Amino acid sequence: MNPSAKRIADAKEVLDLEASALQSLSDCIDASFSEAVGYIVGCKGRVVFTGMGKSAIIASKLAASFNSTGTPSLFMHAADAIHGDLGMVQEEDVVICLSKSGNTEEVKTLIPLIKTRGNTLIGVSADPSSYLGVNATTLLLTPVEREACPHNLAPTTSTTLQLALGDALMVAALNEKNFTETDFARYHPGGSLGKKLYLKVSDLMGKMAKPEVFIETPILDVILEISNKMTGCTPVLSNQEIVGIITDGDIRRMLQRQTDINQLKAEDVMSSNPIRYSSNHLALDALKLMNEKEITQLIITHEGRYTGILHMQQLIQEGLSV
């Protein structure tokens, strides 16, 4: 087998192995999962994730996921916990411990300390007869027949199952809490995600050009206005009210119909009743409207008054997409 074919075969073997393990995990979801979600949703403190090695890395990721979806959480490394960090755990906290074997020395040292404090302990392990499996308040089984590592050593399949099970707990908890997109936005104000949830058209008004012509404006002046403002269109006003729009496409079609344009005015070329969009709406919704109507510009108004032209390119530059 040539090197390229071998690499592809290796990848498929790993993915097939892990996909099969995920299906086995799905088959193991039972009343224990429901009980664990109940503990999480009913928690009056924080959900504390802990583990050793690669399990600790998964635990850290899950703490971040729970925090971002409305469940106050923190990560406590099991080794650090038995050397002072156990003080992070408060009386009303729920502890979720991830360990494939359930018998790691640090985990075995930590478990009695958690139980002595009276905290609920949710165990995540591949071995129900392990120390963690026997001593957890409730155990979530992650069945691992073998790791995807060819030597059955490096945590691969096991950590995939831990991550997937943690995500399932997180989604079940946020659903039960009726965690909405608005709630999500409160925790994600930055980056492109934050812009999708928070950025309003009004936030872009300083970047908008404001071309405008009137119904009596000669068409040559209309062309200059569109060209100078570089918006691809201009609204047509009458008594400060928007009565139409002229786009690059309208100009091209006009030139195809006639060559003598000196006597034409804006009202002769404009399209009536153009789409208007309020600056109070989300920028993402403006982009969705542009895609739906197959247009690249929107006339923006504020309290009914024309304020500028929003171009699709501006929204793309802001990192928005639908």
HUVENHU-V419233 format. One record per backbone hydrogen bond with DSSP energy under -1.0 kcal/mol. CO is the residue of the C=O (numbers start at 0). NH is the residue of the N-H. If there is no record, write none. Layout:
# HUVENHU-V419233
co=CO nh=NH
co=CO nh=NH
This chain:
# HUVENHU-V419233
co=1 nh=5
co=2 nh=6
co=3 nh=7
co=4 nh=8
co=5 nh=9
co=6 nh=10
co=7 nh=11
co=8 nh=12
co=9 nh=13
co=10 nh=14
co=11 nh=15
co=12 nh=16
co=13 nh=17
co=14 nh=18
co=15 nh=19
co=16 nh=20
co=17 nh=21
co=18 nh=22
co=19 nh=23
co=20 nh=24
co=21 nh=25
co=22 nh=26
co=24 nh=27
co=25 nh=28
co=29 nh=32
co=29 nh=33
co=30 nh=34
co=31 nh=35
co=32 nh=36
co=33 nh=37
co=34 nh=38
co=35 nh=39
co=36 nh=40
co=37 nh=41
co=45 nh=93
co=46 nh=73
co=47 nh=95
co=48 nh=75
co=49 nh=97
co=50 nh=77
co=51 nh=54
co=52 nh=56
co=53 nh=57
co=54 nh=58
co=55 nh=59
co=56 nh=60
co=57 nh=61
co=58 nh=62
co=59 nh=63
co=60 nh=64
co=61 nh=65
co=62 nh=66
co=63 nh=67
co=65 nh=68
co=65 nh=70
co=66 nh=69
co=71 nh=46
co=73 nh=48
co=76 nh=80
co=77 nh=81
co=79 nh=82
co=79 nh=84
co=80 nh=83
co=80 nh=85
co=83 nh=86
co=84 nh=87
co=85 nh=88
co=89 nh=92
co=91 nh=44
co=93 nh=47
co=94 nh=121
co=95 nh=49
co=96 nh=123
co=99 nh=125
co=101 nh=131
co=103 nh=107
co=104 nh=108
co=105 nh=109
co=106 nh=110
co=109 nh=113
co=110 nh=114
co=111 nh=115
co=112 nh=116
co=113 nh=118
co=119 nh=94
co=120 nh=136
co=120 nh=137
co=121 nh=96
co=122 nh=139
co=123 nh=98
co=124 nh=141
co=126 nh=129
co=129 nh=133
co=130 nh=134
co=131 nh=135
co=137 nh=122
co=139 nh=124
co=148 nh=151
co=155 nh=159
co=156 nh=160
co=157 nh=161
co=158 nh=162
co=159 nh=163
co=160 nh=164
co=161 nh=165
co=162 nh=166
co=163 nh=167
co=164 nh=168
co=165 nh=169
co=166 nh=170
co=167 nh=171
co=168 nh=172
co=169 nh=173
co=170 nh=174
co=171 nh=175
co=172 nh=176
co=173 nh=178
co=174 nh=177
co=179 nh=183
co=180 nh=184
co=181 nh=185
co=183 nh=186
co=189 nh=193
co=190 nh=194
co=191 nh=195
co=192 nh=196
co=193 nh=197
co=194 nh=198
co=198 nh=282
co=199 nh=202
co=200 nh=203
co=201 nh=204
co=203 nh=206
co=204 nh=207
co=208 nh=308
co=212 nh=236
co=213 nh=216
co=214 nh=266
co=216 nh=265
co=217 nh=221
co=218 nh=222
co=219 nh=223
co=220 nh=224
co=221 nh=225
co=222 nh=226
co=223 nh=227
co=224 nh=228
co=225 nh=229
co=231 nh=247
co=233 nh=245
co=234 nh=212
co=235 nh=242
co=235 nh=243
co=236 nh=214
co=237 nh=240
co=240 nh=237
co=243 nh=235
co=244 nh=270
co=245 nh=233
co=246 nh=250
co=247 nh=251
co=248 nh=252
co=249 nh=253
co=250 nh=254
co=251 nh=255
co=252 nh=256
co=253 nh=257
co=258 nh=260
co=260 nh=263
co=263 nh=218
co=264 nh=267
co=265 nh=268
co=265 nh=269
co=270 nh=244
co=276 nh=300
co=277 nh=280
co=278 nh=201
co=280 nh=200
co=281 nh=285
co=282 nh=286
co=283 nh=287
co=284 nh=288
co=285 nh=289
co=286 nh=290
co=287 nh=291
co=288 nh=292
co=289 nh=294
co=295 nh=311
co=297 nh=309
co=298 nh=276
co=299 nh=306
co=299 nh=307
co=300 nh=278
co=301 nh=304
co=304 nh=301
co=307 nh=299
co=309 nh=297
co=310 nh=313
co=310 nh=314
co=311 nh=315
co=312 nh=316
co=313 nh=317
co=314 nh=319
co=315 nh=318
